[in-house]
Amino acid sequence: MDGDKKLGLSLLVALGVGSMIGGGIFNSPTDLISNTNPQAVLLSWIIGGIGVIFLALVFQLLANKRPKLIGGIFTYAKEGFGDFTGFNSAWGYWLSAWLGNVAFFILMIKTLNSLIGGIRPIMSFLIASLILWIVHWIQLKGTKSAGIINAIATVAKIIPLLLVIILGFTVFDLNIFNVANWRNILVATGEPTNLFKQVNSAMGIILWCFIGVEAATVLSEKAESSKIVGAATVLSLIITLALYMLVSVVSMGAVPGKVLLNSQTPLADVLGRTVIGRSGPLIVKVGLIISLLGCLISWVMLAAEIPYVAAKGGTMPKWFMKQNENGVPSNSLLVTDILTQIFLLSLLLPALQAAYNNIFLIATTCILIPYLFSSLYAIKVSREDKLGFKDMFISIMASIYSVYVIFAVGLQYLGAALIMYALGVGIYTKAKKEKNEEITSKEKVAMTVIIVLAIIMVVMIGTGKIKL
């Protein structure tokens, strides 16, 4: 037995926590306070956290029961519901990955601007573009140092979070956190609201902080035994959830809602009020920039891998399969980064917070489609394999949670996601032609529905009837 080379429970948990914490949590207090009062945020984290645990358990179930389906979570959709569903899951997962990278860039520029100040929009665009193509060049070299970079990034992001929690409690004011009439009036804007609306508004932000939860199941083969993987997945989620909840509670009890709403870097504002004073914001901002660079190096490559793996499985055109001499999917990487570059034009907008919100909510909606199909496939597997009540319950709850968050994020974002899904119809048609396969009547109906809904959405956005 090579137990020394395998990961035990504690290391698996640490790896899981590190892989889940991205840039989203650093901006979450500002994202959340715009539509949700502090007391409702606590409830939202609990609901969202339980939903994410069900999703993680679904991926664990499928990894154990269908170990041969190793092409990514979109293979679950293909296996369960056919080629077109599988393609749309791959397409949506890819859209979410590179749109998420755009959101990372926006958050990085926001942080850099609050650190040194005076960065003009055109300069923001040029800085982000330069970083994107440097990362592109690094990826083409097939660098083996990604693990070291990620380790540095993990430390860089966890230290500021722990400082915010520990030192933030020293300036925590219960009077700031306990908002009067919190069910009916938003403290940050004074607008009328209700508890259901507040929780719904928080769901997309919370899931955004957990995106990548499906990656935890990849650790199965590195574990000392398959028995501890489920425990490690749930434990890492609970620890991450506790960390996220503490960050939200401390921030919303240390900084008044109206101040938090307009904050460029909310966690920096929290530390700025503690004993470490001016050095606090510097620690958070530098830590966040390093963290986001680490995330980008990981996710740019992950985004490029998705069309490559899908093309190998015949779901996407063969063009995406081309690799360079270093084994890097060069065509897939190029088109991924060109699309990222186009969407970096959002950095020219004056309201970076609004641009960041829109892009990460579209990215979240895009990934919810693959999550939903994976959960529905888990129901199918539970029935086919005659699994127990527990597995069926987990699968049903994950499906319900996925549908709920799609609608909670907002139909306008579902519509925006559908526009991007509609653009994939031509790509799927090309892949089918390459395999000399006919498009089935069911696929034609599904394509028509997606295209019609996308056209309606474009018209409604163009006429101002729907606003993101």
C-alpha positions in Angstrom: 0.0 0.0 0.0 1.3 3.4 -0.9 -0.6 5.3 1.8 2.3 7.7 2.3 1.7 9.0 -1.2 -2.0 9.3 -0.8 -3.9 12.1 0.9 -5.4 11.7 4.3 -8.6 13.4 5.6 -6.9 16.5 6.9 -4.9 17.2 3.7 -8.0 16.5 1.5 -10.0 18.9 3.5 -7.3 21.6 3.2 -7.0 21.0 -0.5 -10.8 21.3 -0.9 -11.0 24.5 1.1 -8.2 26.1 -0.9 -9.7 25.2 -4.2 -13.1 26.7 -3.3 -12.0 30.0 -2.0 -11.7 32.4 -5.0 -12.2 36.1 -5.5 -15.9 36.2 -4.9 -15.8 36.1 -1.1 -13.6 39.3 -1.0 -16.3 41.4 -2.7 -19.3 39.5 -1.3 -20.2 42.0 1.5 -20.7 44.7 -1.0 -22.5 42.4 -3.4 -24.8 41.1 -0.7 -25.6 44.4 1.2 -27.1 46.0 -2.0 -30.2 43.7 -1.8 -30.0 41.8 1.5 -29.8 43.0 5.2 -27.3 41.4 7.6 -29.8 39.2 9.4 -31.2 37.9 6.1 -27.6 37.3 4.8 -27.0 34.8 7.6 -30.2 32.8 6.6 -29.1 33.0 3.0 -25.7 31.5 3.7 -27.3 28.6 5.5 -29.8 27.9 2.7 -27.2 28.3 0.0 -24.6 26.3 1.9 -27.0 23.3 2.4 -27.8 23.5 -1.4 -24.1 23.4 -2.3 -23.5 20.4 0.0 -26.3 18.5 -1.9 -24.6 19.4 -5.2 -21.2 18.2 -3.9 -22.7 14.9 -2.7 -24.3 14.5 -6.2 -20.9 14.8 -7.9 -19.5 12.4 -5.3 -22.3 9.9 -6.0 -21.8 10.1 -9.7 -18.0 9.8 -9.4 -18.4 6.6 -7.4 -21.3 5.0 -9.4 -20.1 6.1 -12.9 -16.3 6.2 -12.5 -15.8 5.7 -16.3 -17.4 9.0 -17.1 -14.2 11.1 -16.6 -14.7 13.8 -19.3 -16.1 16.5 -17.0 -19.5 17.1 -15.5 -21.0 17.6 -18.9 -20.5 13.9 -19.7 -23.2 13.2 -17.1 -25.7 15.2 -19.2 -24.6 13.4 -22.4 -24.8 10.0 -20.9 -28.2 10.7 -19.3 -30.0 12.8 -21.8 -28.2 12.6 -25.2 -25.7 14.4 -27.3 -27.4 17.8 -27.5 -27.9 18.1 -23.8 -24.3 17.0 -23.3 -23.1 19.6 -25.7 -25.1 22.3 -23.9 -23.7 21.3 -20.6 -20.2 21.5 -22.0 -21.0 24.8 -23.7 -22.5 26.3 -20.6 -19.6 25.1 -18.4 -17.2 26.7 -20.8 -19.1 30.0 -21.0 -19.2 30.1 -17.2 -15.5 29.4 -16.9 -14.3 32.2 -19.2 -17.0 34.7 -18.1 -15.8 34.0 -14.6 -12.3 34.9 -15.7 -13.7 38.3 -17.0 -15.3 38.8 -13.5 -11.9 38.0 -11.9 -10.2 40.7 -14.1 -12.9 43.3 -13.2 -12.4 42.6 -9.5 -8.6 42.7 -9.8 -8.8 46.1 -11.6 -11.3 47.4 -9.0 -8.8 46.4 -6.3 -5.8 47.8 -8.1 -7.6 51.1 -8.6 -8.5 51.3 -4.9 -4.8 50.5 -4.0 -3.1 53.1 -6.2 -6.0 55.2 -7.5 -6.4 57.2 -10.7 -6.4 54.3 -13.2 -8.4 55.5 -16.3 -10.7 53.0 -17.9 -8.6 52.6 -21.1 -5.5 51.9 -18.9 -7.5 49.3 -16.9 -8.4 47.6 -20.2 -4.8 47.6 -21.3 -3.4 46.3 -18.0 -6.0 43.5 -17.9 -5.3 42.6 -21.6 -1.6 42.5 -20.9 -2.1 40.1 -18.0 -4.4 37.9 -20.0 -1.9 37.4 -22.8 1.0 36.9 -20.4 -1.1 34.1 -18.8 -1.9 32.8 -22.3 1.8 32.6 -23.1 2.6 30.9 -19.8 -0.1 28.3 -20.5 1.2 27.6 -24.0 4.6 26.8 -22.4 2.9 24.0 -20.5 4.3 25.2 -17.2 4.6 22.7 -14.4 4.8 25.4 -11.7 1.0 25.9 -11.5 0.9 24.0 -8.2 3.5 26.3 -6.6 1.7 29.4 -7.8 -1.6 28.0 -6.5 -0.1 27.2 -3.1 1.2 30.8 -2.8 -2.2 32.2 -4.0 -4.0 30.0 -1.4 -1.9 31.4 1.5 -2.3 34.9 0.0 -6.1 34.7 0.1 -6.6 32.8 3.4 -4.4 35.1 5.6 -6.5 38.3 4.9 -9.7 36.4 5.5 -8.5 35.2 8.8 -7.3 38.7 9.7 -10.7 40.1 8.8 -12.5 37.6 11.0 -10.2 37.8 14.0 -9.5 41.5 14.1 -12.9 42.4 12.7 -14.6 41.1 15.8 -12.7 43.7 17.9 -14.6 46.5 16.0 -17.9 44.6 15.6 -20.9 46.7 16.6 -24.1 44.8 17.2 -26.1 48.0 16.6 -24.7 48.1 13.1 -25.5 44.4 12.4 -28.9 44.4 14.0 -30.8 46.4 11.4 -34.2 47.7 12.5 -37.2 46.6 10.4 -34.7 44.3 8.5 -37.4 42.3 6.9 -39.1 45.2 5.2 -36.5 48.0 4.5 -33.0 47.7 3.0 -30.4 49.4 5.3 -28.1 50.2 2.4 -30.6 51.9 0.1 -33.7 52.5 2.1 -35.8 50.6 -0.5 -38.8 48.5 0.5 -38.2 44.7 0.4 -39.3 41.4 2.0 -37.4 38.4 3.4 -38.1 36.1 0.4 -36.8 38.8 -2.0 -33.7 39.3 0.1 -32.8 35.6 0.3 -33.4 35.2 -3.5 -31.1 38.1 -4.2 -28.3 36.5 -2.2 -28.4 33.0 -3.9 -26.5 33.8 -7.0 -23.8 35.6 -5.1 -23.5 32.7 -2.6 -23.2 30.1 -5.4 -20.6 32.3 -7.2 -18.4 32.0 -4.1 -18.7 28.2 -4.2 -18.2 27.7 -8.0 -15.7 24.9 -8.4 -17.4 22.7 -5.8 -17.5 19.9 -8.5 -13.7 19.9 -8.5 -13.6 18.3 -5.0 -14.7 15.0 -6.5 -11.6 14.9 -8.7 -9.7 14.2 -5.5 -11.1 10.7 -5.2 -8.1 9.0 -6.8 -5.7 10.9 -4.6 -7.4 9.8 -1.3 -6.1 7.1 1.0 -9.5 5.5 0.6 -12.8 6.2 -1.2 -14.6 6.2 2.2 -13.0 9.5 3.3 -13.7 11.4 0.1 -17.4 12.1 1.0 -16.4 13.1 4.5 -13.6 15.4 3.2 -16.0 17.0 0.6 -18.6 17.8 3.3 -16.1 18.9 5.9 -14.3 21.2 3.4 -17.7 22.7 2.4 -18.7 23.3 6.1 -15.4 24.9 6.9 -15.6 27.1 3.8 -19.2 28.0 4.6 -18.3 28.9 8.2 -15.4 31.1 6.9 -17.7 32.8 4.4 -20.5 33.4 7.0 -18.0 34.8 9.5 -16.6 37.2 6.9 -20.1 38.4 6.1 -21.1 38.8 9.7 -18.0 40.7 10.7 -18.1 43.0 7.7 -21.7 43.9 8.2 -21.2 44.5 11.9 -18.1 46.6 11.4 -19.0 48.8 8.5 -22.4 50.5 8.1 -24.6 49.2 5.2 -24.5 52.5 3.3 -20.7 52.7 3.5 -20.4 49.0 2.5 -22.6 49.5 -0.5 -20.2 51.9 -2.1 -17.0 50.1 -1.0 -14.4 49.2 -3.7 -12.8 46.6 -1.4 -15.1 45.9 1.5 -12.7 43.7 3.5 -10.0 46.4 3.3 -12.5 48.8 4.8 -13.1 46.4 7.7 -9.4 46.0 8.5 -8.9 49.7 8.1 -11.1 50.2 11.2 -9.0 47.8 13.3 -5.8 48.2 15.3 -3.6 47.6 12.3 -5.2 50.7 10.6 -3.7 51.7 7.2 -1.7 48.5 6.8 -4.9 46.4 6.9 -6.3 47.5 3.6 -2.9 47.1 2.0 -2.7 43.4 3.2 -6.2 42.7 1.9 -5.7 44.3 -1.5 -2.3 42.7 -2.2 -3.6 39.4 -1.0 -6.7 39.6 -3.2 -4.6 40.6 -6.3 -2.3 37.6 -5.7 -5.3 35.4 -5.1 -7.0 36.5 -8.4 -3.8 36.0 -10.4 -3.6 32.4 -9.0 -7.3 31.9 -9.9 -6.7 33.2 -13.4 -3.7 30.9 -14.0 -5.9 27.9 -13.0 -9.1 28.9 -14.6 -7.7 30.1 -18.0 -6.3 26.6 -18.5 -9.5 24.9 -17.1 -11.6 27.0 -19.5 -9.5 25.9 -22.4 -9.6 22.2 -21.4 -13.4 22.1 -21.6 -13.9 22.4 -25.4 -10.8 20.2 -25.9 -12.2 17.3 -23.7 -15.6 17.8 -25.3 -14.1 17.6 -28.8 -12.3 14.4 -27.9 -15.7 13.0 -26.9 -17.2 14.1 -30.2 -19.4 16.7 -28.6 -17.5 19.7 -30.1 -15.8 20.2 -33.5 -12.4 18.5 -34.0 -10.7 21.9 -34.4 -10.7 22.2 -30.6 -8.6 19.1 -30.3 -5.4 20.6 -31.7 -2.5 20.6 -29.3 0.9 22.3 -29.5 4.3 20.6 -28.8 3.8 21.0 -25.1 0.5 19.1 -25.1 -1.6 22.3 -24.6 -4.9 22.6 -26.4 -3.8 25.7 -28.3 -6.8 26.3 -30.5 -9.2 26.0 -27.6 -7.0 28.3 -25.5 -6.8 30.9 -28.3 -10.6 31.1 -28.8 -11.2 31.1 -25.1 -8.8 34.0 -24.5 -10.1 36.0 -27.6 -13.6 35.8 -26.2 -12.3 36.9 -22.7 -10.5 39.8 -24.4 -13.7 40.9 -26.1 -15.6 40.9 -22.8 -12.8 42.8 -21.1 -14.2 45.8 -23.0 -16.6 46.0 -20.0 -13.6 47.6 -18.1 -14.3 50.7 -20.2 -17.6 51.1 -18.4 -17.7 53.7 -15.6 -19.6 51.4 -13.1 -17.2 48.5 -12.5 -19.3 47.1 -9.7 -22.4 46.8 -12.0 -20.3 45.2 -14.7 -18.9 42.7 -12.2 -22.3 41.9 -10.9 -23.8 41.3 -14.3 -21.0 39.1 -15.6 -20.7 36.9 -12.5 -24.5 36.4 -12.4 -24.6 35.4 -16.1 -21.6 33.1 -15.4 -23.4 31.6 -12.4 -26.6 31.0 -14.4 -24.6 29.4 -17.3 -23.0 26.8 -14.9 -26.3 26.1 -13.2 -27.5 24.3 -16.4 -24.7 21.6 -16.2 -25.3 21.4 -12.4 -29.0 20.8 -13.0 -28.5 18.1 -15.6 -25.9 16.4 -13.4 -28.4 16.3 -10.5 -31.2 15.0 -12.8 -28.8 12.3 -14.0 -28.1 11.4 -10.4 -31.8 10.8 -10.0 -31.7 8.5 -13.0 -28.7 6.6 -11.7 -30.3 6.2 -8.3 -33.3 4.7 -10.0 -31.3 2.5 -12.4 -29.0 1.2 -9.7 -31.8 0.8 -7.2 -29.9 2.9 -4.7 -31.3 3.7 -1.3 -33.5 6.6 -0.1 -30.5 8.7 0.9 -29.0 8.9 -2.6 -32.3 9.6 -4.2 -33.1 12.3 -1.6 -29.7 14.0 -2.2 -30.2 13.9 -6.0 -33.7 15.4 -5.8 -32.7 18.1 -3.4 -29.7 19.1 -5.6 -32.1 19.3 -8.6 -34.5 21.5 -6.6 -31.7 23.7 -5.4 -30.4 24.2 -9.0 -33.8 25.1 -10.4 -34.4 27.4 -7.4 -31.1 29.4 -7.9 -31.7 29.7 -11.6 -35.0 31.6 -10.9 -33.6 33.3 -7.8 -30.8 34.9 -9.7 -33.4 36.3 -12.1 -35.1 35.5 -15.4 -33.1 38.4 -17.0 -29.9 36.5 -16.4 -31.4 33.2 -17.6 -32.4 35.1 -20.8 -28.9 36.5 -21.2 -27.5 33.0 -20.7 -29.9 31.6 -23.3 -28.6 34.2 -25.9 -25.1 32.7 -25.3 -26.4 29.1 -25.4 -28.1 29.9 -28.8 -24.7 30.9 -30.2 -23.6 27.3 -29.6 -26.2 25.8 -31.9 -24.0 26.3 -35.0 -21.0 24.8 -33.2 -23.0 21.7 -32.3 -24.3 21.4 -35.9 -20.7 21.4 -37.2 -19.7 18.7 -34.7 -22.6 16.5 -35.9 -21.6 17.0 -39.6 -18.0 16.0 -38.8 -19.3 12.7 -37.4 -21.7 12.3 -40.4 -24.7 12.1 -37.9 -28.1 13.5 -38.5 -29.7 16.0 -36.1 -32.7 14.3 -34.6 -36.2 15.8 -34.6 -36.0 16.3 -30.8 -32.7 18.2 -31.2 -34.3 20.4 -33.9 -37.2 21.3 -31.6 -34.8 22.0 -28.7 -32.6 24.2 -31.0 -35.6 26.1 -32.2 -36.9 26.8 -28.7 -33.4 28.1 -27.6 -33.1 30.3 -30.7 -36.6 31.8 -30.4 -36.2 32.5 -26.7 -32.8 34.1 -27.4 -34.3 36.3 -30.1 -37.1 37.4 -27.7 -34.5 38.2 -25.1 -32.4 40.3 -27.5 -35.6 42.3 -28.5 -36.6 42.8 -24.9 -33.1 44.0 -23.9 -32.9 46.2 -27.0 -36.3 47.9 -26.3 -35.4 48.3 -22.6 -38.2 46.0 -21.3 -35.5 44.0 -19.5 -32.5 45.4 -17.8 -29.5 43.5 -16.4 
